[in-house]
Amino acid sequence: MRRYLKRLIDPLIGYGFRAYHSKPRRYSYKGLTVMVHPEVFPPHFTLSTKILMDYISDLTLSGKSLLELGCGSGILSLFAASKGAKVTASDINQEALKGLEQDAELNQQEIELIESNLFKNIPHSDFDYIIINPPYYPKDPKNNQEKAWYCGQDFQYFKALFPVLSKYCTPQNSILMILSQDCPLDSIRAIASQNGFQLQPVHSKKIWGETSTIYTLIK
Ligand SMILES: C[S@@+](CC[C@H](N)C(=O)[O-])C[C@H]1O[C@@H](n2cnc3c(N)ncnc32)[C@H](O)[C@@H]1O
């Protein structure tokens, strides 16, 4: 029943969503404000960004290096920077990075911005934290807006991510990924496992009947 309802309210076909998200919209959380372009993942409508921000607010980030892979609006990166982390924010979507560049200035935070398909343009570094809120609906994205939601019919995003993620995994660092109960978790787990990763839950939150879980990826 949940899955049926979910299909009905698929975020990209909901009329209300499309109407609201047809122009840049301001979004504020935890004292930070970003302007979200229509092509960029809107944290207004989803829970994952807020749950991750709440979770990292309890971490000691001062002086730590943190990569947000696929930063979207970048509010999470701004928040980490405001807590003293040395932040790198990357995205495949240039529009997301343009917006974040302006918002970093407005929020007086320093962030390194890198346009990159996964890790392709990210110089190798032992980040203390890597944070990922991935696209997880199994469908082929047709444009940048859809890349925020769809990981490819055959889970191409995850199949490309896990092998390269291995190179950024150290015994000391934390790689955190948030996934909803509505995503095809078994398939994602299987791809992770083929690449030597286990998904270990560290935090779960149920809001409006949907449980989202933050996993730490263990090699
Ligand atoms: C679910 S959104 C999360 C955005 C942001 N991290 C947040 O929590 O609000 C997924 C993000 O990943 C980006 N993305 C999708 N495929 C990517 C890829 N191959 N390389 C880098 N970023 C990608 C999308 O553009 C989008 O901004």
The ligand as an SDF file (V2000), in Angstrom:
LIG
                    3D

 27 29  0  0  0  0  0  0  0  0999 V2000
   19.0320   13.4330   -3.3900 C   0  0  0  0  0  0  0  0  0  0  0  0
   19.9680   14.8130   -3.9730 S   0  0  0  0  0  0  0  0  0  0  0  0
   20.7900   15.3070   -2.4700 C   0  0  0  0  0  0  0  0  0  0  0  0
   21.2280   16.7520   -2.4470 C   0  0  0  0  0  0  0  0  0  0  0  0
   21.8720   17.1990   -1.1310 C   0  0  0  0  0  0  0  0  0  0  0  0
   22.9860   16.3710   -0.7800 N   0  0  0  0  0  0  0  0  0  0  0  0
   20.8610   17.1870   -0.0260 C   0  0  0  0  0  0  0  0  0  0  0  0
   20.9650   16.3090    0.8720 O   0  0  0  0  0  0  0  0  0  0  0  0
   19.9590   18.0290   -0.0140 O   0  0  0  0  0  0  0  0  0  0  0  0
   21.2550   13.9760   -4.9050 C   0  0  0  0  0  0  0  0  0  0  0  0
   22.3060   14.9080   -5.4780 C   0  0  0  0  0  0  0  0  0  0  0  0
   23.2920   14.1100   -6.1540 O   0  0  0  0  0  0  0  0  0  0  0  0
   23.6470   14.7460   -7.3740 C   0  0  0  0  0  0  0  0  0  0  0  0
   24.1430   13.7100   -8.2930 N   0  0  0  0  0  0  0  0  0  0  0  0
   23.4480   12.7660   -8.9730 C   0  0  0  0  0  0  0  0  0  0  0  0
   24.2640   12.0010   -9.6970 N   0  0  0  0  0  0  0  0  0  0  0  0
   25.5210   12.4600   -9.4770 C   0  0  0  0  0  0  0  0  0  0  0  0
   26.8100   12.0750   -9.9420 C   0  0  0  0  0  0  0  0  0  0  0  0
   26.9680   11.0620  -10.7970 N   0  0  0  0  0  0  0  0  0  0  0  0
   27.9000   12.7600   -9.4970 N   0  0  0  0  0  0  0  0  0  0  0  0
   27.7400   13.7900   -8.6240 C   0  0  0  0  0  0  0  0  0  0  0  0
   26.5470   14.2100   -8.1520 N   0  0  0  0  0  0  0  0  0  0  0  0
   25.4490   13.5460   -8.5710 C   0  0  0  0  0  0  0  0  0  0  0  0
   22.3760   15.4090   -7.8490 C   0  0  0  0  0  0  0  0  0  0  0  0
   22.6340   16.4450   -8.7830 O   0  0  0  0  0  0  0  0  0  0  0  0
   21.7870   15.8990   -6.5270 C   0  0  0  0  0  0  0  0  0  0  0  0
   22.2250   17.1870   -6.2250 O   0  0  0  0  0  0  0  0  0  0  0  0
  1  2  1  0
  2  3  1  0
  2 10  1  0
  3  4  1  0
  4  5  1  0
  5  6  1  0
  5  7  1  0
  7  8  2  0
  7  9  1  0
 10 11  1  0
 11 12  1  0
 11 26  1  0
 12 13  1  0
 13 14  1  0
 13 24  1  0
 14 15  1  0
 14 23  1  0
 15 16  2  0
 16 17  1  0
 17 18  1  0
 17 23  2  0
 18 19  1  0
 18 20  2  0
 20 21  1  0
 21 22  2  0
 22 23  1  0
 24 25  1  0
 24 26  1  0
 26 27  1  0
M  CHG  2   2   1   9  -1
M  END
$$$$
